[in-house]
Amino acid sequence: MSRPAISDHEGKLLACLLLFYREVGPSATPSLKGLDEEAGLERHELEEAVKALREKGLIEYWALQPAVRLTEAGLRLAIRIDGDGRG
C-alpha cells in the first residue's frame, strides 16, 4: 500500500496528533486552539493541513470545539512516517 502524498505541514500535524495519541490514548481530541504552536505551524498552515488531512480521511474534525482526532488510516500513516525517521 503506497503512502498518500502529504505536505510538510500535514506531516507536522500528523506527528503532533500521534504524540497526543501516544500520551492520551485513542480518545485524544486536541483543540485547534494552540495546536498550531504545538505542531510548529503558522495558523494558516494549520488550517490548510487540517483541511487537506480531513479531505484525505486521515483526521476527524469537530466544528463545535473545534478539535481534531486521527482516524485509523491517519494513525497508521503517522506511525509509518514516524518509523521512517521523519517524526
Order of alpha helices (4+ residues) and beta strands (2+ residues): alpha-alpha-alpha-beta-beta-alpha
